[in-house]
Amino acid sequence: MLEIPGGEQYGGIFPHSNTFDEGLGKIRPGKATITLALDGSGDCATLREAIKSLPKAGGSIYIKEGIYRISEKIEVDIANVHIFGCGKATQLLFDTVGEPNFTFSTANYLTMSDLYIKQTDGTNILQIDANSFAVFRNLWIDGANTKGIYINSSGAGFRVQNCLFVNCEDGLGCDDSTKAIITGNIFKDITADAIIGASLADSVIAHNIFDTVGGKGIDLTNAGCDTNTITANIFETITGDAIDIGDVGATGNIIADNIGIKGKVTDSGTDTFYSLTNHETQNHIRISSESMKAVGGSHGTAGVINFLNFRNAQDDEAYFTWMVPFRRKKDTNVKIILRWYYTGGDDNNDCEWNLTFDAVKPGDDPTTGTISLVEVKTSIATDDTIGETTFTITGTDLENHDDVGIKIWRDGSDALTADAKLINVHIEFTKDKQGEL
């Protein structure tokens, strides 16, 4: 038997008749579901009246389609309440000056769904204080002057799912909460930050879209923002950081498989784990001087540093071959960075480095490929100081898994009056996929 507190006189079941006998002639005492309508077809005419009519054990309020203009603060302070409507056809328009429009205090197991809520005045649209296991689903949150939804010291297990936050200053604020699920939402035209987490822990932020955000996409602000998983989100047109972990005391977070965060992650946290699918990072391959084939020059050692010597007034050459990694982001440029030094010459004289390459793949004839001149670099360095010379290969000239032959040589007629000693070559590329190659 279904037992509902307060309904013992009915054997634990509330009656659901069409008899109206109290409160404007439209309230059935003890009814677990109340209908709110503008056309007189419901049980109540105002949202405040509907909430006051709920039994202490909770219940549900169905708000029929229509535009409900609300000029008073709405408060819910009982648990087990479900407020739902007809999607965007049910519109709650608040002009509550200087107040959160809708507050929920110690109201555990709250659910709100399928409503359009717009603010013309006020602070936060929905504010949840000291609640656990609140659920917000399929809501349109429009025009918040502060935060669209503010989860304040709300314990464990809240969920914000499949909501649209639009034209808000901040989208979602989460303070002192754990085991939250924030998924499937769209944050569009947000003036400041889309999601702000303060002491948000053990939570999942996944499958959200951030479209035109004036501040940060996800901002985990302080110590205690621990062991959260941020995955499979899409960031488009973010002015600030896509993701900001703002405190060294935020530990053990995971950032995985997000799109659009290249150069837009600030991580001051500790032990953050990155899974790199669709996460763009700069990667390096080092080619040591001793692995290169020398023509004219010779290998040597300075202390414990190996080098390949390119003689003064000689056209010495070096060759090596490398494979373009599968994990390189398609069509992105590749940098070839030479690290070298000289001893005994005049400071600030030019050393002229040259680089050519040929890219081949299975089925090509490597003896007839086109040799592409990248560029000639004139570099100035100081005696006994390591310098860098950078060449760029245009990304569209390479395909992933190409074998690329590189030739480096020094023009013997340059102005440097000393041998140039090549230590190694760094190949730098943008990675956006997992993989060993």
Secondary structure as GFF3:
##gff-version 3
##sequence-region A 1 437
A	DSSP	three_ten_helix	8	10	.	.	.	ID=ss1
A	DSSP	beta_strand	33	36	.	.	.	ID=ss2
A	DSSP	alpha_helix	47	52	.	.	.	ID=ss3
A	DSSP	beta_strand	59	63	.	.	.	ID=ss4
A	DSSP	beta_strand	66	70	.	.	.	ID=ss5
A	DSSP	beta_strand	74	76	.	.	.	ID=ss6
A	DSSP	beta_strand	81	84	.	.	.	ID=ss7
A	DSSP	three_ten_helix	87	89	.	.	.	ID=ss8
A	DSSP	beta_strand	90	95	.	.	.	ID=ss9
A	DSSP	beta_strand	102	105	.	.	.	ID=ss10
A	DSSP	beta_strand	111	121	.	.	.	ID=ss11
A	DSSP	beta_strand	126	129	.	.	.	ID=ss12
A	DSSP	beta_strand	135	142	.	.	.	ID=ss13
A	DSSP	beta_strand	147	156	.	.	.	ID=ss14
A	DSSP	beta_strand	159	161	.	.	.	ID=ss15
A	DSSP	beta_strand	164	166	.	.	.	ID=ss16
A	DSSP	beta_strand	170	178	.	.	.	ID=ss17
A	DSSP	beta_strand	181	183	.	.	.	ID=ss18
A	DSSP	beta_strand	186	190	.	.	.	ID=ss19
A	DSSP	beta_strand	195	201	.	.	.	ID=ss20
A	DSSP	beta_strand	204	206	.	.	.	ID=ss21
A	DSSP	beta_strand	209	213	.	.	.	ID=ss22
A	DSSP	beta_strand	218	220	.	.	.	ID=ss23
A	DSSP	beta_strand	229	231	.	.	.	ID=ss24
A	DSSP	beta_strand	234	238	.	.	.	ID=ss25
A	DSSP	beta_strand	243	245	.	.	.	ID=ss26
A	DSSP	beta_strand	254	256	.	.	.	ID=ss27
A	DSSP	beta_strand	265	267	.	.	.	ID=ss28
A	DSSP	beta_strand	273	275	.	.	.	ID=ss29
A	DSSP	beta_strand	281	288	.	.	.	ID=ss30
A	DSSP	three_ten_helix	289	291	.	.	.	ID=ss31
A	DSSP	beta_strand	293	295	.	.	.	ID=ss32
A	DSSP	beta_strand	298	302	.	.	.	ID=ss33
A	DSSP	beta_strand	305	310	.	.	.	ID=ss34
A	DSSP	beta_strand	317	323	.	.	.	ID=ss35
A	DSSP	beta_strand	334	342	.	.	.	ID=ss36
A	DSSP	beta_strand	350	360	.	.	.	ID=ss37
A	DSSP	beta_strand	372	380	.	.	.	ID=ss38
A	DSSP	beta_strand	387	393	.	.	.	ID=ss39
A	DSSP	three_ten_helix	395	397	.	.	.	ID=ss40
A	DSSP	beta_strand	403	410	.	.	.	ID=ss41
A	DSSP	beta_strand	420	431	.	.	.	ID=ss42
###
